[in-house]
Each structure stands twice: as C-alpha cells, then as structure tokens.
Amino acid sequence: MLRGKPATVAAIGAVIASISGGSASAELMKAHLAQNLYPGSGIVIVAEAKGMFDQHGLDITVSNFTNGLQCLNTVIGGGADIATTAESPTTAAAMAQQPIAFLARMEYSDLKTVVSSTSGITTKADLKGKKIAFTAGTGSEVYTATLLKEVGLTPNDVTLVNLRPQEMLPALSAGSIDAMDTWEPYIANAKKALGDKAVEIDTKGVYSETFNIVVTRPYLEQHTELMERFLAAMIDAEKWMKANPDEAITVVSQAVGMKRDDLAALWGGYVYHVVLDDKQVSILKAHAVWRLESGNHPPGATMPDFLKVIDDGPLKKVDPSRVTYSGS
C-alpha cells in the first residue's frame, strides 16, 4: 500500500503526459489570425469552429476585423501573424514594396450590378449616361472600371458616385443613382428591399473579388511548417463544407452575424476553394492595372511581379494539385 498525500488530478495528468511523450498543448504551434468577419472567410471560420486547426497541431487566436485592409495592416504592423484579405489591400501592399507572401486564395465571388427598374437599363451596354454608385479604393471600383471598358465606355460617359455599400440601397430607392456596383449581401439586400423596383443585370464574369491568406515573408521563413499545417486545416475545412453545406451555412452565418436564410440564398455565389491558379494571378494584375491607371498607388510604383509576391511552397507541400498557375 502506498503511503503519503493523495495524488492530485494535476499530478495524475502529469504522469499520463509523461507516458505519452508530453502534453498535447505543449506541442501546439501558436499563431494569431486577423480575420475579416465576412462569408468570404468561411473556410477559416469553419476550420476554427470545427476544431480543424487543433487537429493539425495549431493553437490559433482569432481577432475579427470589418475589412481585409485592417487585417493586412495589422499583420504588416506586427499585431497579428496571418491575414484574411481581398486583392485590393494585397496589391496596395505589393506596390508599396511591403514584404508580403500570398499563400492561397480561399474564396471568390462575382461583383454585381443592381439597377432601378425605371432607369431604362436592361443590359450593361445601357449604362451610358447613367449615375452609377461604386466604393472607391475597393474591388467595386475596379469592377466598375472593368465593366465600363467591356462595353466601350469611359468614366466620362457616366456619372460615378462614390458611396459605401450600405449607402447604396437608400440612394437607389431615392432615385439619386440609377445603378449600384457592389458585392453581396448588399446586392441581395437591395433586391429584397425594393422588390420589382430593382433589377440585377447580367455582368457575370466581369470581375471577381477574392479572399486570400497573406503573411509577411519574414514570418513565413520562420514559420513554414506552421503555415503548411494552417493550409492543411483549411483544405480539411473546405472538404467538410462541401460535404455538409447546410451545417456550413449555419456555422458561417452565426459567425458573421447574418440571418441563416439570407446567407443560404447567397451561398452558391461563394466559391470556396484553397488554390493558387491563373484566375488569381489575373485578378491581382487587373487590380494593379487599375491602380496604375487611376493613380491610386504609392509614388513611383510599377506593376509588381506577382509571381514573386505569391509563395506556392507551403501549398505545394500540402497538396501540389492545388497549385496550377502559369509559372508555378
């Protein structure tokens, strides 16, 4: 019979940990994720909610932000390690010669145009002479410029009105604009609120906004294995979302504060896929071209070499079939 003080729970746990080679928590790699709380971040939202980061030996602290620019600036400033961000902050950082590494796209969705049913606009060619709302400095502005180019128009052929996405619906309802160029859920909100007074015109494929994983290059060099595990967890989350779409909608809607039915109606427009492909390179270049043409760039900036901004090493290590862009 053993004599002495009764063994405490902590002591028993220490013995078990020593037998198994150490506690699981001591082995976890820690990182801080700056997350844009938006459906485009759905893959990392699911990875965190369903414990997939834990399963890959990661302890991820998440801080939520309202846009990707805040996320990337926080990472560049050292306040977080990993950013979910769109292409707009990425091209801005690349043109400012910030040492960033673009590791993967996780989602894309088309930007769209809703018009007033009394505007006389039935196709994108009818935009000439109309008042079009856009959001300066975002994918909305690039989408608008690309849309006009596609139908042979210039900004001088229309009246451009700079509004935040949430300001567009009241403006369209009041008749102070004829069309609004933006992303979901603002398009769906306008159609729902205005009913047959608002019409979405066909602009499919004109421009897609992307959500991506970006870190600083020094961080990647020091934490390559961590980022490989992070991407592996994301791929697991992507597969789970495709196998369990109803539950995925619930998880993401709760995280971003949307009504489940509202997100369900838009779900098919969010293309979730952890990848590096030619579409992504094309979108980055298109956004950079817009910056150069519009003057929205640092002094002396030139077109970045995005094949150097992109670092495909971690994703290739995890799943080389997901790296398909030219030059990879």
Legacy VTK file of the C-alpha trace (Angstrom):
# vtk DataFile Version 3.0
C-alpha trace
ASCII
DATASET POLYDATA
POINTS 328 float
0.000 0.000 0.000
1.361 3.421 -0.992
1.695 5.967 1.807
1.719 9.769 1.614
-0.582 12.505 0.258
-3.325 11.531 -2.204
-2.390 12.126 -5.812
-3.941 15.314 -7.229
-5.667 15.448 -10.613
-2.812 17.616 -11.894
-0.241 15.098 -10.755
-2.083 12.236 -12.398
-2.298 14.308 -15.586
1.442 14.937 -15.468
2.131 11.214 -15.199
-0.137 10.461 -18.153
1.501 13.232 -20.173
4.969 11.895 -19.405
3.949 8.423 -20.557
2.507 9.783 -23.823
5.574 11.883 -24.525
4.332 15.284 -23.352
1.081 17.196 -23.190
-0.736 17.932 -26.422
-0.987 21.632 -25.594
2.798 21.930 -25.301
3.133 20.690 -28.864
0.681 23.130 -30.425
2.110 25.794 -32.713
0.635 29.189 -31.865
-0.371 31.920 -34.313
-2.626 34.980 -34.386
-5.156 35.265 -37.236
-6.533 38.672 -38.277
-9.854 37.669 -39.814
-12.222 39.713 -41.939
-15.570 38.688 -40.470
-17.338 38.110 -43.791
-18.620 34.986 -45.611
-15.508 35.069 -47.803
-13.581 33.967 -44.711
-15.839 30.930 -44.417
-13.094 28.334 -44.687
-11.075 29.657 -41.756
-14.270 30.309 -39.795
-15.176 26.627 -40.200
-11.626 25.441 -39.511
-11.697 27.239 -36.174
-15.272 26.314 -35.270
-14.881 22.601 -36.063
-11.507 22.201 -34.346
-9.519 21.566 -37.522
-6.675 23.853 -36.507
-6.376 21.859 -33.283
-6.339 18.620 -35.270
-3.300 19.887 -37.162
-1.429 20.856 -34.008
-2.253 24.548 -34.093
-3.414 26.977 -31.450
-4.924 29.853 -33.447
-6.012 33.054 -31.714
-8.552 34.919 -33.849
-9.133 38.678 -33.919
-12.035 39.844 -36.093
-11.988 42.957 -38.279
-14.528 44.598 -40.567
-12.345 44.604 -43.680
-9.280 42.984 -45.173
-7.249 46.195 -45.213
-7.376 46.301 -41.421
-6.359 42.637 -41.308
-3.350 43.041 -43.586
-2.215 46.289 -41.958
-2.368 44.554 -38.577
-0.153 41.747 -39.880
2.321 44.116 -41.533
2.448 46.121 -38.300
3.205 43.012 -36.256
-0.118 42.859 -34.418
-1.065 39.502 -35.937
0.612 36.778 -37.991
-1.883 35.749 -40.694
-4.403 37.883 -42.601
-7.562 37.062 -44.486
-7.783 39.806 -47.074
-9.047 40.667 -50.524
-6.910 41.510 -53.551
-7.176 45.289 -53.053
-5.054 45.522 -49.870
-2.705 42.913 -51.352
-1.908 44.952 -54.465
-1.529 48.107 -52.377
0.991 46.381 -50.119
2.866 44.882 -53.075
3.132 48.279 -54.775
4.406 49.776 -51.533
7.076 47.037 -51.578
5.904 45.560 -48.300
7.487 42.109 -47.742
4.278 40.094 -48.083
3.772 36.484 -49.161
0.480 35.491 -50.812
-0.123 31.844 -49.880
-3.559 30.878 -51.218
-6.972 32.012 -52.317
-9.779 30.512 -50.284
-12.851 32.063 -51.923
-14.075 34.195 -54.777
-17.408 35.714 -55.724
-18.555 37.903 -58.600
-19.356 41.553 -58.024
-22.765 42.527 -59.374
-24.906 45.413 -60.583
-28.447 46.208 -59.498
-30.338 48.955 -61.314
-33.581 50.796 -60.786
-36.362 49.299 -62.875
-37.244 52.808 -64.037
-33.700 53.620 -65.196
-34.081 52.135 -68.662
-31.083 49.880 -68.040
-31.630 46.293 -69.173
-28.092 45.348 -70.202
-24.637 46.602 -69.261
-24.473 48.499 -72.571
-27.336 50.694 -71.314
-25.180 52.196 -68.546
-24.156 55.114 -70.774
-25.278 58.424 -69.306
-26.404 56.847 -66.026
-25.495 57.538 -62.403
-23.541 54.571 -61.040
-22.603 54.043 -57.394
-19.272 52.414 -56.521
-16.975 52.273 -53.488
-13.642 53.961 -54.083
-10.462 52.006 -53.404
-12.161 48.614 -53.335
-12.936 45.841 -55.778
-16.139 47.737 -56.512
-14.155 50.490 -58.211
-12.099 48.013 -60.236
-15.266 46.143 -61.195
-16.913 49.384 -62.338
-13.909 50.395 -64.443
-13.701 46.902 -65.977
-17.451 46.847 -66.674
-17.328 50.180 -68.477
-14.341 49.095 -70.551
-16.123 45.902 -71.558
-18.954 47.872 -73.203
-16.706 50.549 -74.707
-17.466 53.278 -72.173
-15.208 55.592 -70.172
-15.860 57.287 -66.816
-16.741 60.405 -68.804
-19.693 58.553 -70.336
-21.374 58.054 -66.951
-21.730 59.821 -63.609
-19.803 57.962 -60.918
-20.985 58.351 -57.322
-18.687 57.188 -54.522
-20.754 55.540 -51.773
-20.200 52.945 -49.096
-22.065 49.707 -49.861
-24.603 50.332 -47.085
-25.396 53.770 -48.550
-26.262 52.443 -51.991
-29.706 50.992 -51.268
-31.146 54.247 -49.860
-29.663 56.141 -52.830
-31.139 53.708 -55.348
-34.519 53.829 -53.594
-34.491 57.646 -53.610
-33.561 57.792 -57.297
-30.292 59.645 -56.727
-28.448 56.835 -58.522
-29.512 54.540 -61.362
-27.243 51.596 -60.600
-25.124 50.177 -57.785
-21.934 48.163 -58.303
-21.024 46.137 -55.240
-20.779 42.754 -53.553
-23.080 40.535 -51.571
-25.027 40.729 -49.357
-25.738 44.329 -50.428
-26.997 43.214 -53.847
-29.439 40.718 -52.319
-30.498 43.261 -49.696
-31.389 45.774 -52.407
-33.392 43.244 -54.413
-35.215 42.077 -51.296
-35.998 45.587 -50.064
-37.072 47.067 -53.402
-38.707 44.039 -54.980
-39.602 44.615 -58.620
-38.249 48.173 -58.388
-34.707 46.769 -58.518
-33.282 44.513 -61.229
-29.929 42.730 -61.410
-28.394 42.923 -64.870
-26.133 40.224 -66.293
-22.473 41.029 -65.567
-21.330 37.524 -64.703
-17.578 37.014 -65.101
-16.682 40.708 -65.379
-14.765 40.811 -62.083
-14.493 38.578 -59.022
-13.448 39.639 -55.551
-11.219 37.141 -53.788
-10.466 36.271 -50.186
-6.938 35.149 -49.506
-4.308 34.157 -46.969
-1.388 36.593 -46.729
1.530 36.754 -44.286
4.786 38.663 -44.182
7.726 36.972 -45.821
9.900 37.055 -42.664
7.092 35.332 -40.763
6.775 32.648 -43.438
10.510 31.996 -43.435
10.422 31.437 -39.674
7.125 29.500 -39.556
6.967 27.453 -42.739
5.733 24.291 -41.043
3.057 26.221 -39.166
1.702 27.650 -42.401
1.735 24.218 -44.036
-0.388 22.942 -41.152
-2.640 26.008 -41.426
-3.285 25.368 -45.123
-3.870 21.666 -44.466
-6.526 22.580 -41.889
-8.122 24.922 -44.421
-8.290 22.150 -47.019
-9.976 19.910 -44.464
-12.463 22.695 -43.752
-13.166 23.175 -47.453
-13.888 19.465 -47.879
-16.140 19.459 -44.819
-18.081 22.479 -46.101
-18.739 20.794 -49.436
-19.842 17.586 -47.714
-22.012 19.413 -45.147
-23.355 22.571 -46.836
-26.382 23.007 -44.570
-24.311 22.902 -41.405
-21.613 25.049 -43.013
-24.196 27.763 -43.738
-25.269 27.656 -40.102
-21.688 27.920 -38.801
-20.721 30.794 -41.081
-23.985 32.733 -40.685
-23.685 32.603 -36.891
-20.079 33.753 -37.028
-20.657 36.724 -39.347
-23.985 37.760 -37.839
-26.190 37.097 -40.876
-29.610 35.509 -40.851
-29.194 31.917 -41.907
-31.813 32.122 -44.653
-30.178 35.242 -46.092
-26.804 33.538 -46.328
-28.364 30.339 -47.694
-29.823 32.318 -50.606
-26.333 33.618 -51.475
-24.316 30.510 -50.680
-23.949 29.309 -54.253
-22.241 32.579 -55.204
-19.333 31.991 -52.824
-16.813 29.648 -54.440
-14.740 28.110 -51.644
-11.505 26.528 -52.860
-7.985 26.634 -51.406
-5.903 27.175 -54.539
-3.295 29.161 -56.444
-4.447 29.428 -60.075
-4.297 31.646 -63.152
-7.586 33.298 -62.203
-5.953 34.623 -59.054
-2.905 35.975 -60.871
-5.212 37.623 -63.426
-7.269 39.316 -60.703
-4.166 40.630 -58.942
-2.827 42.018 -62.212
-6.194 43.591 -63.121
-6.338 45.322 -59.772
-2.759 46.559 -60.142
-3.523 47.882 -63.649
-6.435 49.833 -62.205
-4.158 51.296 -59.524
-1.635 52.428 -62.129
-4.297 53.899 -64.429
-6.206 55.654 -61.644
-3.162 56.926 -59.748
-4.233 55.051 -56.616
-0.726 53.860 -55.759
2.430 54.980 -53.955
4.657 57.462 -55.826
6.876 55.760 -58.380
5.063 52.424 -58.119
5.215 49.978 -61.013
3.459 46.722 -61.817
4.532 44.187 -59.164
5.871 40.812 -60.188
3.088 38.771 -58.613
4.935 35.534 -59.285
7.376 36.787 -56.639
4.649 38.029 -54.296
2.995 34.601 -54.432
4.784 31.886 -52.468
3.463 28.485 -53.509
5.873 26.438 -51.385
3.551 25.681 -48.448
0.529 24.796 -50.598
2.659 22.651 -52.912
3.947 20.777 -49.882
0.421 20.098 -48.659
-1.328 19.406 -51.976
0.545 20.151 -55.230
-2.601 19.589 -57.311
-3.933 22.889 -55.962
-1.081 24.939 -57.463
-1.937 25.406 -61.144
-0.988 28.968 -62.119
1.391 29.538 -65.010
4.993 29.685 -63.864
4.325 27.512 -60.834
LINES 1 329
328 0 1 2 3 4 5 6 7 8 9 10 11 12 13 14 15 16 17 18 19 20 21 22 23 24 25 26 27 28 29 30 31 32 33 34 35 36 37 38 39 40 41 42 43 44 45 46 47 48 49 50 51 52 53 54 55 56 57 58 59 60 61 62 63 64 65 66 67 68 69 70 71 72 73 74 75 76 77 78 79 80 81 82 83 84 85 86 87 88 89 90 91 92 93 94 95 96 97 98 99 100 101 102 103 104 105 106 107 108 109 110 111 112 113 114 115 116 117 118 119 120 121 122 123 124 125 126 127 128 129 130 131 132 133 134 135 136 137 138 139 140 141 142 143 144 145 146 147 148 149 150 151 152 153 154 155 156 157 158 159 160 161 162 163 164 165 166 167 168 169 170 171 172 173 174 175 176 177 178 179 180 181 182 183 184 185 186 187 188 189 190 191 192 193 194 195 196 197 198 199 200 201 202 203 204 205 206 207 208 209 210 211 212 213 214 215 216 217 218 219 220 221 222 223 224 225 226 227 228 229 230 231 232 233 234 235 236 237 238 239 240 241 242 243 244 245 246 247 248 249 250 251 252 253 254 255 256 257 258 259 260 261 262 263 264 265 266 267 268 269 270 271 272 273 274 275 276 277 278 279 280 281 282 283 284 285 286 287 288 289 290 291 292 293 294 295 296 297 298 299 300 301 302 303 304 305 306 307 308 309 310 311 312 313 314 315 316 317 318 319 320 321 322 323 324 325 326 327
